[in-house]
Amino acid sequence: MTALPPFSIVVPAFNEEGAVQDGIREIREVLEGHDYELLIVDDGSTDATARLAREAGAEVISQPENRGYGASLKTGIRAAKHDLLVITDADGTYPASAIPAIVTGLADYEMVVGARIGANVAIPMVRRPAKWVLRRLASFLAGREIPDLNSGLRGMRRDLVERYEHLLPSGFSFTTTITLSALCRDHLVKYEEIDYHARIGDSKIRPRHAFDFLLLILRTIVYFNPLKIFLPIGGLFFVAGLGKTIYDIVIGNLSESAIFAFLAAGLVWAVGLLSDQISRMGMRPNR
Protein backbone atom coordinates (compact mmCIF):
# COMPACT_ATOMS: atom_id res chain seq x y z
CA MET A 1 0.00 0.00 0.00
CA THR A 2 1.46 3.36 -1.03
CA ALA A 3 1.44 5.79 1.87
CA LEU A 4 -0.58 8.95 1.38
CA PRO A 5 0.85 12.34 2.34
CA PRO A 6 -0.48 13.71 5.67
CA PHE A 7 -3.93 15.26 5.33
CA SER A 8 -6.92 16.43 7.34
CA ILE A 9 -10.53 15.36 6.91
CA VAL A 10 -13.22 17.88 7.90
CA VAL A 11 -16.78 16.62 8.32
CA PRO A 12 -19.59 19.08 9.15
CA ALA A 13 -22.41 17.41 11.06
CA PHE A 14 -25.81 18.66 12.14
CA ASN A 15 -28.19 16.15 13.75
CA GLU A 16 -26.59 13.13 12.07
CA GLU A 17 -26.69 10.66 14.96
CA GLY A 18 -28.04 7.94 12.67
CA ALA A 19 -25.03 7.95 10.35
CA VAL A 20 -22.04 9.61 11.97
CA GLN A 21 -20.57 6.56 13.72
CA ASP A 22 -20.78 4.30 10.65
CA GLY A 23 -19.20 7.05 8.55
CA ILE A 24 -16.29 7.42 10.96
CA ARG A 25 -15.74 3.67 11.11
CA GLU A 26 -15.71 3.47 7.31
CA ILE A 27 -13.14 6.26 7.06
CA ARG A 28 -10.93 4.63 9.70
CA GLU A 29 -11.08 1.26 7.92
CA VAL A 30 -10.24 2.73 4.51
CA LEU A 31 -7.40 4.88 5.82
CA GLU A 32 -5.82 2.48 8.28
CA GLY A 33 -2.06 2.96 8.28
CA HIS A 34 -2.13 6.46 6.76
CA ASP A 35 -1.23 9.74 8.47
CA TYR A 36 -4.41 11.81 8.75
CA GLU A 37 -6.62 13.59 11.25
CA LEU A 38 -10.40 13.40 11.34
CA LEU A 39 -12.30 16.45 12.54
CA ILE A 40 -16.06 16.31 13.07
CA VAL A 41 -17.54 19.81 13.33
CA ASP A 42 -20.76 19.50 15.30
CA ASP A 43 -22.87 22.40 14.07
CA GLY A 44 -25.03 22.93 17.13
CA SER A 45 -26.72 19.52 16.93
CA THR A 46 -29.64 18.88 19.26
CA ASP A 47 -29.18 15.08 19.17
CA ALA A 48 -26.32 12.76 20.13
CA THR A 49 -24.14 13.50 17.10
CA ALA A 50 -21.19 14.93 19.07
CA ARG A 51 -21.17 12.18 21.70
CA LEU A 52 -21.39 9.37 19.16
CA ALA A 53 -18.60 10.91 17.06
CA ARG A 54 -16.30 11.02 20.09
CA GLU A 55 -17.15 7.45 20.99
CA ALA A 56 -16.20 6.42 17.45
CA GLY A 57 -12.75 7.97 17.93
CA ALA A 58 -13.02 11.25 16.03
CA GLU A 59 -11.93 14.63 17.27
CA VAL A 60 -15.03 16.80 17.68
CA ILE A 61 -15.24 20.57 17.40
CA SER A 62 -18.56 21.71 18.88
CA GLN A 63 -20.21 24.95 17.83
CA PRO A 64 -22.66 26.36 20.39
CA GLU A 65 -25.35 27.00 17.77
CA ASN A 66 -26.24 26.04 14.22
CA ARG A 67 -24.21 28.33 11.94
CA GLY A 68 -24.46 26.52 8.61
CA TYR A 69 -22.62 24.02 6.42
CA GLY A 70 -20.06 26.49 5.08
CA ALA A 71 -19.38 28.01 8.49
CA SER A 72 -18.71 24.53 9.88
CA LEU A 73 -16.29 23.76 7.06
CA LYS A 74 -14.40 27.00 7.60
CA THR A 75 -14.18 26.30 11.34
CA GLY A 76 -12.80 22.83 10.71
CA ILE A 77 -10.36 23.97 8.04
CA ARG A 78 -8.94 26.66 10.33
CA ALA A 79 -8.42 24.04 13.05
CA ALA A 80 -6.89 21.44 10.70
CA LYS A 81 -3.15 20.91 11.11
CA HIS A 82 -2.35 19.70 7.58
CA ASP A 83 -2.19 21.62 4.30
CA LEU A 84 -3.99 18.94 2.31
CA LEU A 85 -7.69 19.01 3.15
CA VAL A 86 -10.55 16.62 2.42
CA ILE A 87 -14.18 17.47 3.12
CA THR A 88 -17.05 15.02 3.16
CA ASP A 89 -20.53 14.72 4.67
CA ALA A 90 -21.69 12.89 7.79
CA ASP A 91 -24.91 11.50 6.30
CA GLY A 92 -23.51 8.31 4.74
CA THR A 93 -23.84 9.48 1.13
CA TYR A 94 -20.19 9.72 0.04
CA PRO A 95 -17.94 6.64 -0.19
CA ALA A 96 -14.86 6.82 2.02
CA SER A 97 -13.17 4.44 -0.43
CA ALA A 98 -12.74 7.40 -2.83
CA ILE A 99 -10.64 9.42 -0.38
CA PRO A 100 -7.22 7.84 -1.22
CA ALA A 101 -7.60 8.65 -4.94
CA ILE A 102 -8.69 12.20 -4.11
CA VAL A 103 -5.69 12.78 -1.82
CA THR A 104 -3.33 11.27 -4.40
CA GLY A 105 -4.68 13.67 -7.03
CA LEU A 106 -3.69 16.66 -4.91
CA ALA A 107 -0.06 16.02 -5.83
CA ASP A 108 -0.79 17.51 -9.26
CA TYR A 109 -4.06 19.39 -8.81
CA GLU A 110 -5.16 22.16 -6.49
CA MET A 111 -8.61 20.66 -6.05
CA VAL A 112 -9.94 17.15 -6.71
CA VAL A 113 -13.72 16.81 -6.73
CA GLY A 114 -15.64 13.59 -6.26
CA ALA A 115 -18.06 13.78 -9.19
CA ARG A 116 -21.31 11.91 -8.55
CA ILE A 117 -21.44 10.27 -11.97
CA GLY A 118 -20.61 6.69 -11.01
CA ALA A 119 -22.67 3.57 -11.68
CA ASN A 120 -24.62 3.91 -8.44
CA VAL A 121 -25.88 7.43 -7.80
CA ALA A 122 -28.88 7.89 -5.51
CA ILE A 123 -29.81 11.51 -6.17
CA PRO A 124 -33.58 12.01 -5.66
CA MET A 125 -35.39 12.40 -8.99
CA VAL A 126 -37.18 15.54 -7.81
CA ARG A 127 -33.83 17.34 -7.53
CA ARG A 128 -32.31 16.23 -10.81
CA PRO A 129 -33.96 18.77 -13.18
CA ALA A 130 -32.90 21.76 -11.07
CA LYS A 131 -29.40 20.34 -10.58
CA TRP A 132 -29.06 19.78 -14.35
CA VAL A 133 -30.15 23.33 -15.20
CA LEU A 134 -27.84 24.89 -12.61
CA ARG A 135 -24.92 22.71 -13.70
CA ARG A 136 -25.41 23.56 -17.39
CA LEU A 137 -25.64 27.28 -16.60
CA ALA A 138 -22.52 27.16 -14.45
CA SER A 139 -20.62 25.20 -17.13
CA PHE A 140 -21.54 27.77 -19.78
CA LEU A 141 -20.59 30.74 -17.63
CA ALA A 142 -17.38 29.17 -16.34
CA GLY A 143 -16.35 28.10 -19.83
CA ARG A 144 -15.67 24.50 -18.79
CA GLU A 145 -17.73 21.36 -18.42
CA ILE A 146 -18.58 20.83 -14.74
CA PRO A 147 -19.57 17.20 -14.04
CA ASP A 148 -20.64 18.00 -10.48
CA LEU A 149 -21.14 21.55 -9.28
CA ASN A 150 -21.56 21.09 -5.53
CA SER A 151 -20.19 17.71 -4.54
CA GLY A 152 -19.53 17.54 -0.81
CA LEU A 153 -16.59 15.14 -1.20
CA ARG A 154 -13.45 16.87 -2.43
CA GLY A 155 -9.81 17.46 -1.66
CA MET A 156 -8.27 20.93 -1.63
CA ARG A 157 -4.98 22.55 -0.88
CA ARG A 158 -5.14 24.95 2.02
CA ASP A 159 -3.78 27.91 0.03
CA LEU A 160 -6.66 27.57 -2.45
CA VAL A 161 -9.24 27.78 0.35
CA GLU A 162 -7.46 30.70 2.00
CA ARG A 163 -7.28 32.59 -1.30
CA TYR A 164 -11.09 32.61 -1.64
CA GLU A 165 -12.16 32.37 1.99
CA HIS A 166 -13.62 35.88 1.91
CA LEU A 167 -16.04 34.74 -0.82
CA LEU A 168 -17.10 31.44 0.75
CA PRO A 169 -20.59 31.62 2.30
CA SER A 170 -21.71 30.06 5.55
CA GLY A 171 -24.50 28.03 3.97
CA PHE A 172 -24.77 25.17 1.48
CA SER A 173 -23.22 27.29 -1.30
CA PHE A 174 -19.68 26.81 0.03
CA THR A 175 -18.85 24.04 -2.46
CA THR A 176 -20.48 25.77 -5.42
CA THR A 177 -18.58 28.98 -4.70
CA ILE A 178 -15.15 27.40 -4.40
CA THR A 179 -15.79 25.32 -7.53
CA LEU A 180 -16.62 28.38 -9.63
CA SER A 181 -13.85 30.46 -8.04
CA ALA A 182 -11.23 27.85 -8.88
CA LEU A 183 -12.45 27.30 -12.44
CA CYS A 184 -12.86 31.00 -13.25
CA ARG A 185 -9.31 31.68 -12.08
CA ASP A 186 -7.85 28.74 -14.01
CA HIS A 187 -6.74 26.68 -11.03
CA LEU A 188 -6.02 23.01 -11.66
CA VAL A 189 -9.20 21.08 -10.88
CA LYS A 190 -9.68 17.35 -11.40
CA TYR A 191 -12.93 15.36 -11.26
CA GLU A 192 -12.82 11.86 -9.82
CA GLU A 193 -15.82 9.66 -10.61
CA ILE A 194 -17.59 8.36 -7.49
CA ASP A 195 -20.82 6.68 -6.45
CA TYR A 196 -23.36 8.40 -4.22
CA HIS A 197 -25.47 6.56 -1.65
CA ALA A 198 -28.93 7.36 -0.35
CA ARG A 199 -28.60 9.54 2.73
CA ILE A 200 -29.36 8.36 6.24
CA GLY A 201 -31.80 10.67 8.01
CA ASP A 202 -33.54 13.80 6.76
CA SER A 203 -32.00 16.05 4.12
CA LYS A 204 -31.17 19.64 5.09
CA ILE A 205 -31.66 20.86 1.49
CA ARG A 206 -34.94 22.67 0.80
CA PRO A 207 -36.56 23.71 -2.53
CA ARG A 208 -35.76 27.39 -1.85
CA HIS A 209 -32.06 26.56 -1.97
CA ALA A 210 -32.33 26.15 -5.78
CA PHE A 211 -32.89 29.91 -6.11
CA ASP A 212 -30.03 30.56 -3.69
CA PHE A 213 -27.72 28.43 -5.86
CA LEU A 214 -28.85 30.28 -9.02
CA LEU A 215 -28.18 33.66 -7.43
CA LEU A 216 -24.84 32.43 -6.16
CA ILE A 217 -23.77 31.25 -9.64
CA LEU A 218 -24.65 34.61 -11.21
CA ARG A 219 -22.99 36.58 -8.42
CA THR A 220 -19.77 34.57 -8.58
CA ILE A 221 -19.50 34.81 -12.36
CA VAL A 222 -20.15 38.57 -12.23
CA TYR A 223 -17.36 38.84 -9.67
CA PHE A 224 -14.80 36.92 -11.76
CA ASN A 225 -15.96 37.40 -15.36
CA PRO A 226 -18.78 39.97 -15.62
CA LEU A 227 -18.70 40.07 -19.44
CA LYS A 228 -20.05 36.51 -19.45
CA ILE A 229 -23.27 37.97 -18.05
CA PHE A 230 -23.44 41.48 -19.52
CA LEU A 231 -22.45 40.69 -23.12
CA PRO A 232 -25.32 38.23 -23.76
CA ILE A 233 -27.87 40.50 -22.04
CA GLY A 234 -26.73 43.48 -24.09
CA GLY A 235 -26.83 41.30 -27.17
CA LEU A 236 -30.50 40.48 -26.56
CA PHE A 237 -31.35 44.19 -26.43
CA PHE A 238 -29.32 44.85 -29.58
CA VAL A 239 -31.01 42.04 -31.53
CA ALA A 240 -34.41 43.25 -30.34
CA GLY A 241 -33.59 46.78 -31.48
CA LEU A 242 -32.30 45.57 -34.84
CA GLY A 243 -35.39 43.47 -35.40
CA LYS A 244 -37.67 46.37 -34.48
CA THR A 245 -35.75 48.71 -36.80
CA ILE A 246 -36.14 46.33 -39.75
CA TYR A 247 -39.85 45.94 -38.98
CA ASP A 248 -40.29 49.72 -38.77
CA ILE A 249 -38.54 50.21 -42.13
CA VAL A 250 -40.81 47.62 -43.74
CA ILE A 251 -43.98 49.31 -42.48
CA GLY A 252 -42.57 52.78 -43.04
CA ASN A 253 -43.02 53.96 -39.47
CA LEU A 254 -39.86 54.39 -37.38
CA SER A 255 -40.50 54.25 -33.60
CA GLU A 256 -38.67 55.15 -30.41
CA SER A 257 -38.66 51.57 -29.08
CA ALA A 258 -35.86 50.51 -31.43
CA ILE A 259 -33.71 53.44 -30.29
CA PHE A 260 -34.40 52.59 -26.64
CA ALA A 261 -33.33 48.98 -27.28
CA PHE A 262 -30.03 50.11 -28.84
CA LEU A 263 -29.44 52.50 -25.95
CA ALA A 264 -30.16 49.72 -23.46
CA ALA A 265 -27.69 47.45 -25.25
CA GLY A 266 -25.00 50.13 -25.14
CA LEU A 267 -25.68 50.83 -21.47
CA VAL A 268 -25.51 47.17 -20.48
CA TRP A 269 -22.28 46.67 -22.44
CA ALA A 270 -20.77 49.78 -20.87
CA VAL A 271 -21.63 48.55 -17.37
CA GLY A 272 -20.16 45.15 -18.27
CA LEU A 273 -16.90 46.68 -19.48
CA LEU A 274 -16.66 48.83 -16.36
CA SER A 275 -17.36 45.81 -14.16
CA ASP A 276 -14.73 43.83 -16.02
CA GLN A 277 -12.11 46.51 -15.41
CA ILE A 278 -13.01 46.69 -11.72
CA SER A 279 -12.83 42.89 -11.50
CA ARG A 280 -9.38 42.77 -13.10
CA MET A 281 -8.05 45.56 -10.90
CA GLY A 282 -9.33 43.83 -7.77
CA MET A 283 -7.87 40.40 -8.57
CA ARG A 284 -4.61 39.38 -7.07
CA PRO A 285 -2.32 37.50 -9.45
CA ASN A 286 -2.24 33.71 -9.16
CA ARG A 287 0.47 32.48 -6.83
C-alpha positions, -999 to 999 in steps of 0.1 A, spaced: 0 0 0 15 34 -10 14 58 19 -6 89 14 9 123 23 -5 137 57 -39 153 53 -69 164 73 -105 154 69 -132 179 79 -168 166 83 -196 191 92 -224 174 111 -258 187 121 -282 161 138 -266 131 121 -267 107 150 -280 79 127 -250 79 104 -220 96 120 -206 66 137 -208 43 107 -192 71 85 -163 74 110 -157 37 111 -157 35 73 -131 63 71 -109 46 97 -111 13 79 -102 27 45 -74 49 58 -58 25 83 -21 30 83 -21 65 68 -12 97 85 -44 118 87 -66 136 112 -104 134 113 -123 164 125 -161 163 131 -175 198 133 -208 195 153 -229 224 141 -250 229 171 -267 195 169 -296 189 193 -292 151 192 -263 128 201 -241 135 171 -212 149 191 -212 122 217 -214 94 192 -186 109 171 -163 110 201 -172 74 210 -162 64 175 -127 80 179 -130 112 160 -119 146 173 -150 168 177 -152 206 174 -186 217 189 -202 250 178 -227 264 204 -253 270 178 -262 260 142 -242 283 119 -245 265 86 -226 240 64 -201 265 51 -194 280 85 -187 245 99 -163 238 71 -144 270 76 -142 263 113 -128 228 107 -104 240 80 -89 267 103 -84 240 131 -69 214 107 -32 209 111 -24 197 76 -22 216 43 -40 189 23 -77 190 31 -105 166 24 -142 175 31 -171 150 32 -205 147 47 -217 129 78 -249 115 63 -235 83 47 -238 95 11 -202 97 0 -179 66 -2 -149 68 20 -132 44 -4 -127 74 -28 -106 94 -4 -72 78 -12 -76 86 -49 -87 122 -41 -57 128 -18 -33 113 -44 -47 137 -70 -37 167 -49 -1 160 -58 -8 175 -93 -41 194 -88 -52 222 -65 -86 207 -60 -99 172 -67 -137 168 -67 -156 136 -63 -181 138 -92 -213 119 -85 -214 103 -120 -206 67 -110 -227 36 -117 -246 39 -84 -259 74 -78 -289 79 -55 -298 115 -62 -336 120 -57 -354 124 -90 -372 155 -78 -338 173 -75 -323 162 -108 -340 188 -132 -329 218 -111 -294 203 -106 -291 198 -143 -301 233 -152 -278 249 -126 -249 227 -137 -254 236 -174 -256 273 -166 -225 272 -144 -206 252 -171 -215 278 -198 -206 307 -176 -174 292 -163 -163 281 -198 -157 245 -188 -177 214 -184 -186 208 -147 -196 172 -140 -206 180 -105 -211 215 -93 -216 211 -55 -202 177 -45 -195 175 -8 -166 151 -12 -135 169 -24 -98 175 -17 -83 209 -16 -50 226 -9 -51 250 20 -38 279 0 -67 276 -24 -92 278 3 -75 307 20 -73 326 -13 -111 326 -16 -122 324 20 -136 359 19 -160 347 -8 -171 314 7 -206 316 23 -217 301 56 -245 280 40 -248 252 15 -232 273 -13 -197 268 0 -189 240 -25 -205 258 -54 -186 290 -47 -152 274 -44 -158 253 -75 -166 284 -96 -138 305 -80 -112 278 -89 -124 273 -124 -129 310 -133 -93 317 -121 -79 287 -140 -67 267 -110 -60 230 -117 -92 211 -109 -97 173 -114 -129 154 -113 -128 119 -98 -158 97 -106 -176 84 -75 -208 67 -64 -234 84 -42 -255 66 -16 -289 74 -3 -286 95 27 -294 84 62 -318 107 80 -335 138 68 -320 161 41 -312 196 51 -317 209 15 -349 227 8 -366 237 -25 -358 274 -19 -321 266 -20 -323 262 -58 -329 299 -61 -300 306 -37 -277 284 -59 -289 303 -90 -282 337 -74 -248 324 -62 -238 313 -96 -247 346 -112 -230 366 -84 -198 346 -86 -195 348 -124 -202 386 -122 -174 388 -97 -148 369 -118 -160 374 -154 -188 400 -156 -187 401 -194 -201 365 -194 -233 380 -180 -234 415 -195 -225 407 -231 -253 382 -238 -279 405 -220 -267 435 -241 -268 413 -272 -305 405 -266 -314 442 -264 -293 448 -296 -310 420 -315 -344 433 -303 -336 468 -315 -323 456 -348 -354 435 -354 -377 464 -345 -358 487 -368 -361 463 -398 -398 459 -390 -403 497 -388 -385 502 -421 -408 476 -437 -440 493 -425 -426 528 -430 -430 540 -395 -399 544 -374 -405 542 -336 -387 552 -304 -387 516 -291 -359 505 -314 -337 534 -303 -344 526 -266 -333 490 -273 -300 501 -288 -294 525 -259 -302 497 -235 -277 475 -252 -250 501 -251 -257 508 -215 -255 472 -205 -223 467 -224 -208 498 -209 -216 485 -174 -202 452 -183 -169 467 -195 -167 488 -164 -174 458 -142 -147 438 -160 -121 465 -154 -130 467 -117 -128 429 -115 -94 428 -131 -80 456 -109 -93 438 -78 -79 404 -86 -46 394 -71 -23 375 -95 -22 337 -92 5 325 -68 
